[in-house]
Amino acid sequence: MEEEFDEDTNLQGNWSWDYLDSLDTSQYPFPNVLWHVKPAREIAIKTSMMLLVGVFGIFLNFIILLILFRNKWLWSSSNYLIGNLAFIDILTLLFCPWFMLVRDFYQNFVLKNFGCRFEGFLQASLLLGSVCAVMLVSYDRLAAATLAVDARITKKAAPKLIVGSWLLAATVSLPWTFKRDYIERQWLDHLETYCSEDVVIIGVYWHIILTLLVWVPLGLMVVTYAVILWRLEWSSRELSLRGGGQSVKRAKGKAMRITACVLSAAVICRIPYTALIYMRNNLPIAINAVEGNYANMWFAANYLMYMNCAINPLIYGFTNYRFRKAMDRTPGVSCFKFGNWCCIYSSRTKQILPDNKNTEKIFVIEDTPKSNKKLSKVFKNIMNHNKSCLEFTVKMDEITTKPTKVTPLKPDNS
């Protein structure tokens, strides 16, 4: 028996799970080095890194929600979708990183049976929900830029799509609840606890999850922004033949910068996680199959996934001029003046928003009654499409309702 034990211990690094299931492990010492808890220095570094991305991401996403809540003029279908993305990212950064840290810090699985079944379901649901939110935002931008009005997401349809995306994400994540089991294995010198997965089903399911988490949204982003850029290029060429198109060229430049940010963030934050999962699935199912720096690579890949949740508000929220201006006027966050410097676009793109007054642009018209109206701020047509017209700004309550004939007014050269 002693000789058999020595021979098995020499081969313990190659023990398969099938062999372990038929073996009385209580007669053998634990086949790995016992360390129980990671060193305090490593725990402090990883916790600090996760706190940094967590606090930063929660702060930015909370600002998005606060701006939408305080400014009703931003309540549109597009902004509903951005608010949904911000809310999911907050939940992801509140819960998911700490599950990952606990699993990383302890050699045994300390979350017990409930944690084994709930942890995977929660993380998969929130990450898939975030992907669905990104896809909805991408489609909304594609529809606004290239599709007909009937194909766009309406204000009534947006809440239904948001609820549907949540239900879809939760449904797709259900296998994590039913195909994982909490197992305790007694060794001669150690009680091992771990969360086991159904290798056959979950192995295939991992590929489905990666397709939904990475390849589908990345492909949709490429198609969406490629079509938007093509549309802007086509419009720019059409208008340039008529001597215009400057505004479209500026919009194209901004769209190219946003496209670069979106695709770069998706590739940098999601591809390492995907590559690591593929590498792990190709390893043999045996003890000590995963060695070396795999644990550190796993932490880095998950950290990048959570960083994506932290930078989403910069990509999808603060690249919008209205969001930046609304933030600087929103009580509670206006003191930060964050909207003036949070994005590179704020210094490059200057847009003019109308004053919050009851005003309207009209043409100079013939036979207008000369009552106590006051014409002010005479300026040339901003778009410069019709140089024979001038524009005036008057108060709405001063505009006459008498039918009149519009007559172009030539500018006075004097």
C-alpha positions in Angstrom: 0.0 0.0 0.0 2.9 2.3 0.8 4.5 1.7 -2.6 1.2 2.4 -4.3 0.7 5.6 -2.4 4.2 6.8 -3.3 3.6 6.1 -7.0 0.3 8.0 -6.9 1.8 11.0 -5.2 4.4 11.2 -7.9 1.7 11.4 -10.5 -0.7 13.6 -8.5 -0.1 16.5 -10.8 -1.8 14.5 -13.6 -4.8 13.2 -11.6 -7.9 13.6 -13.7 -11.3 14.4 -12.2 -12.7 10.9 -13.2 -9.8 9.3 -11.3 -10.5 11.5 -8.2 -14.2 10.6 -8.2 -13.3 7.0 -7.8 -10.5 7.6 -5.2 -10.8 7.8 -1.4 -9.0 11.2 -1.1 -9.1 11.0 2.7 -6.2 8.7 2.5 -4.0 11.1 0.5 -2.5 14.5 1.3 -3.8 17.5 -0.5 -2.0 17.5 -4.0 -1.4 21.3 -4.1 0.6 23.6 -1.9 -1.6 24.9 0.9 -1.7 28.7 1.2 -5.3 29.3 2.3 -5.2 33.2 1.8 -3.2 35.4 -0.5 -0.4 37.6 1.0 -1.6 40.8 2.6 0.4 42.9 0.1 -1.3 41.3 -2.9 -4.7 41.7 -1.3 -4.1 45.4 -0.7 -2.9 46.1 -4.3 -5.8 44.2 -5.9 -8.4 45.7 -3.6 -7.0 49.3 -4.2 -7.1 48.7 -8.0 -10.7 47.5 -7.8 -11.7 50.3 -5.5 -10.3 52.8 -8.0 -12.2 51.5 -11.0 -15.3 50.9 -8.9 -15.5 54.3 -7.3 -14.6 56.1 -10.5 -17.2 54.1 -12.6 -20.0 54.4 -10.0 -19.4 58.2 -9.7 -19.6 58.7 -13.5 -22.6 56.5 -14.0 -24.4 58.1 -11.1 -23.8 61.5 -12.7 -25.4 60.3 -15.9 -28.5 59.2 -13.9 -28.7 62.4 -11.9 -28.5 64.5 -15.0 -31.3 62.6 -16.6 -33.4 62.8 -13.4 -33.0 66.5 -12.9 -33.4 67.6 -16.5 -36.7 66.6 -18.1 -35.7 68.2 -21.4 -33.3 65.3 -21.8 -36.1 62.7 -21.4 -35.9 61.1 -24.9 -35.8 57.5 -26.1 -32.0 57.7 -26.8 -31.3 59.1 -23.3 -33.5 56.4 -21.7 -31.2 53.8 -23.3 -28.1 55.6 -22.0 -29.6 55.8 -18.6 -30.3 52.1 -18.6 -26.7 51.4 -19.5 -25.5 53.6 -16.7 -27.8 51.9 -14.2 -26.6 48.4 -15.2 -23.0 49.5 -15.0 -23.5 50.8 -11.4 -25.0 47.4 -10.3 -22.1 45.6 -12.0 -19.5 47.7 -10.3 -21.3 47.4 -6.9 -21.5 43.6 -6.8 -19.4 41.7 -9.4 -15.8 42.8 -8.5 -16.1 41.7 -4.9 -17.3 38.2 -5.9 -14.2 38.0 -8.1 -11.9 39.2 -5.4 -13.2 36.8 -2.8 -12.6 33.9 -5.2 -9.1 35.2 -6.0 -8.0 35.8 -2.4 -9.0 32.4 -0.9 -7.8 29.0 -1.9 -11.1 27.4 -0.9 -14.4 28.5 -2.2 -15.8 30.3 0.8 -19.1 31.5 -0.7 -20.7 28.1 0.0 -23.7 26.6 -2.0 -25.6 29.9 -2.4 -22.6 31.8 -3.6 -21.7 29.0 -6.1 -25.1 29.1 -7.8 -25.9 32.8 -7.4 -22.5 34.4 -8.2 -22.2 33.1 -11.7 -25.9 33.9 -12.5 -25.5 37.5 -11.1 -22.3 38.3 -13.0 -23.6 36.8 -16.3 -26.9 38.6 -16.0 -25.4 42.0 -15.4 -22.6 41.7 -18.0 -25.1 40.4 -20.6 -27.5 43.2 -19.6 -24.8 45.7 -20.2 -24.1 44.2 -23.6 -27.8 44.4 -24.5 -27.8 48.1 -23.4 -24.8 48.9 -25.6 -26.5 47.1 -28.5 -29.7 49.1 -28.0 -27.7 52.4 -27.9 -25.8 51.4 -31.1 -29.0 50.5 -32.9 -30.6 53.8 -31.8 -27.7 55.7 -33.2 -27.7 53.7 -36.5 -31.5 54.3 -36.9 -31.2 58.0 -36.2 -28.4 58.4 -38.8 -29.5 56.2 -41.6 -33.0 54.6 -41.2 -36.5 55.9 -41.7 -38.4 57.4 -38.8 -40.6 54.4 -38.4 -37.5 52.2 -37.7 -36.3 54.3 -34.8 -36.9 53.6 -31.2 -39.8 55.6 -29.8 -40.2 57.0 -26.3 -42.9 54.5 -25.6 -41.0 51.5 -27.0 -37.7 52.3 -25.1 -38.9 51.1 -21.6 -40.3 47.9 -23.2 -37.0 47.2 -24.9 -35.1 47.8 -21.7 -37.3 45.4 -19.6 -37.1 42.9 -22.4 -33.3 43.1 -22.5 -33.2 42.5 -18.7 -35.4 39.4 -19.0 -33.4 38.1 -21.9 -30.1 38.5 -20.0 -31.5 36.7 -16.9 -32.9 33.9 -19.0 -29.7 33.3 -20.8 -27.8 33.2 -17.5 -30.0 30.5 -15.9 -27.6 27.6 -16.6 -25.1 29.0 -14.1 -27.8 28.3 -11.4 -28.6 24.7 -12.4 -25.3 23.4 -13.7 -23.0 24.4 -10.9 -22.6 22.5 -7.6 -20.8 23.3 -4.3 -18.6 20.3 -3.4 -16.5 19.5 -0.3 -13.7 17.0 -0.6 -11.9 15.6 2.4 -8.1 15.0 2.1 -5.8 13.6 4.6 -4.7 17.0 5.8 -7.2 19.5 4.3 -10.9 19.9 3.6 -11.2 21.2 0.1 -14.2 23.2 -1.0 -14.9 24.3 -4.6 -17.6 25.2 -7.1 -17.9 22.6 -9.8 -19.4 23.1 -13.3 -20.9 20.6 -15.6 -18.0 20.2 -18.0 -20.0 19.1 -21.0 -22.8 21.6 -20.8 -21.0 24.6 -19.3 -18.0 24.0 -21.6 -20.3 24.6 -24.6 -22.2 27.3 -22.8 -19.0 29.3 -22.2 -18.6 29.7 -26.0 -22.2 30.9 -26.2 -21.6 33.5 -23.5 -18.4 34.7 -25.1 -20.2 35.1 -28.4 -22.8 37.2 -26.7 -20.4 39.2 -24.5 -17.8 39.9 -27.1 -18.3 39.0 -30.7 -21.9 40.0 -31.2 -21.6 43.5 -29.7 -18.2 44.1 -31.3 -19.6 43.1 -34.7 -22.7 45.3 -34.2 -20.5 48.3 -33.3 -18.3 47.9 -36.3 -21.4 47.7 -38.6 -23.2 50.6 -36.9 -20.4 53.1 -36.9 -19.2 52.0 -40.4 -22.7 52.7 -41.8 -22.9 56.1 -39.9 -19.5 57.2 -41.3 -20.5 56.1 -44.8 -23.7 58.0 -44.5 -21.8 61.2 -43.3 -19.2 60.8 -46.1 -22.0 60.5 -48.7 -23.8 63.5 -47.3 -20.6 65.5 -47.2 -19.8 64.8 -50.8 -23.3 65.7 -51.9 -23.3 69.0 -50.1 -19.7 69.9 -51.0 -20.8 69.9 -54.7 -23.2 72.7 -53.8 -20.6 74.6 -51.9 -21.6 73.5 -48.4 -21.2 70.5 -46.2 -19.0 72.0 -43.5 -21.3 71.0 -40.7 -21.4 67.5 -42.0 -17.6 67.3 -42.2 -17.4 68.4 -38.6 -20.0 65.8 -37.6 -18.0 63.2 -39.5 -14.8 64.1 -37.7 -16.6 63.7 -34.3 -18.2 60.4 -35.4 -14.7 59.1 -36.3 -13.3 60.0 -32.9 -16.3 58.4 -31.1 -16.0 55.3 -33.3 -12.3 55.0 -32.4 -13.1 55.3 -28.7 -15.9 52.8 -28.8 -14.1 50.1 -30.8 -10.8 50.6 -28.9 -12.5 50.2 -25.6 -14.4 47.1 -26.8 -11.2 45.4 -28.1 -8.9 46.3 -25.2 -11.5 45.5 -22.4 -13.1 42.3 -23.9 -10.6 40.5 -26.1 -8.2 39.5 -23.2 -11.0 37.9 -21.3 -12.1 36.0 -24.4 -8.6 34.7 -25.1 -8.1 33.6 -21.6 -11.4 31.6 -21.6 -10.4 29.9 -24.9 -7.0 29.0 -23.4 -8.5 27.6 -20.3 -11.0 25.5 -22.2 -8.2 23.9 -24.1 -6.3 22.8 -21.0 -6.7 19.1 -19.8 -9.2 18.5 -17.0 -6.7 17.5 -14.3 -5.3 18.8 -11.1 -2.6 21.5 -11.5 -3.5 22.0 -15.2 -3.6 25.7 -14.5 -0.3 27.0 -13.1 2.1 29.9 -13.4 0.7 33.4 -13.9 -2.8 32.3 -14.9 -4.4 33.7 -11.7 -2.8 37.1 -12.3 -3.9 37.0 -16.0 -7.5 36.1 -14.9 -7.6 39.0 -12.5 -6.3 41.4 -15.2 -8.9 40.1 -17.8 -11.8 40.6 -15.3 -10.4 44.0 -14.3 -10.6 45.2 -17.9 -14.2 43.9 -18.2 -15.1 46.0 -15.2 -13.1 49.0 -16.5 -15.3 48.9 -19.5 -18.3 49.6 -17.2 -16.4 52.6 -15.8 -15.6 54.2 -19.1 -19.0 53.7 -20.7 -20.4 57.0 -19.4 -17.4 58.8 -21.0 -18.1 57.1 -24.4 -21.8 57.2 -24.5 -22.8 60.0 -22.2 -20.2 62.8 -22.0 -19.4 62.8 -25.7 -22.8 64.4 -26.0 -22.6 68.2 -25.8 -26.1 68.4 -24.1 -25.0 66.1 -21.3 -21.9 68.1 -20.6 -23.8 71.4 -20.5 -26.6 69.9 -18.5 -24.1 68.7 -15.9 -22.7 72.1 -15.4 -26.2 73.4 -14.7 -27.4 70.5 -12.5 -27.6 71.2 -8.8 -25.4 68.9 -6.8 -22.8 68.2 -9.5 -22.4 71.6 -11.2 -19.6 72.5 -8.7 -17.4 70.0 -10.3 -17.6 71.7 -13.8 -16.8 68.2 -15.0 -18.5 68.7 -18.3 -16.0 71.4 -19.4 -13.0 69.1 -19.3 -14.1 65.5 -19.1 -13.9 64.8 -22.8 -11.6 65.8 -25.6 -14.6 66.7 -27.7 -15.5 69.7 -25.4 -12.6 71.7 -26.6 -12.8 70.7 -30.3 -16.6 70.9 -30.8 -18.4 74.1 -30.0 -22.1 74.1 -30.6 -24.7 76.8 -29.9 -27.7 75.8 -27.9 -30.7 78.2 -27.9 -31.3 80.2 -24.8 -34.0 78.9 -22.6 -36.4 81.7 -23.7 -39.7 81.7 -25.6 -38.1 82.8 -28.9 -38.4 81.7 -32.5 -36.7 82.6 -35.8 -38.8 84.2 -38.5 -38.3 85.9 -41.8 -38.9 89.6 -42.4 -42.4 89.7 -43.9 -44.4 92.2 -45.8 -47.2 94.2 -44.2 -46.2 93.3 -40.7 -48.0 95.6 -38.2 -45.6 98.0 -36.6 -46.8 97.7 -33.0 -44.6 97.7 -29.9 -42.5 94.8 -31.1 -38.8 95.0 -30.7 -36.5 93.4 -33.2 -33.1 92.4 -31.8 -30.0 90.4 -32.6 -30.1 90.8 -36.4 -27.7 88.3 -37.9 -27.1 86.5 -41.1 -28.4 83.0 -41.7 -26.2 80.6 -39.7 -26.3 77.9 -42.3 -25.8 80.5 -45.1 -28.0 78.6 -47.4 -29.9 81.7 -48.7 -27.8 84.8 -48.7 -30.8 87.0 -49.8 -32.5 86.5 -46.4 -32.0 87.9 -43.0 -33.1 86.3 -39.7 -34.5 88.1 -36.7 -35.4 86.9 -33.2 -38.6 88.1 -31.5 -40.7 87.0 -28.7 -43.4 84.4 -29.5 -46.2 86.5 -27.9 -45.3 89.4 -30.1 -45.7 87.5 -33.4 -48.8 88.4 -35.4 -51.2 85.7 -36.4 -52.4 87.8 -39.4 -51.8 85.9 -42.7 -49.1 87.7 -44.5 -46.9 87.2 -47.5 -43.2 86.2 -47.1 -40.8 88.5 -49.0 -37.1 87.8 -49.1 -35.1 90.8 -47.8 -31.8 91.7 -49.4 -29.1 92.7 -47.0 -28.2 96.4 -47.0 -24.6 96.7 -48.1 -24.3 100.0 -46.2 
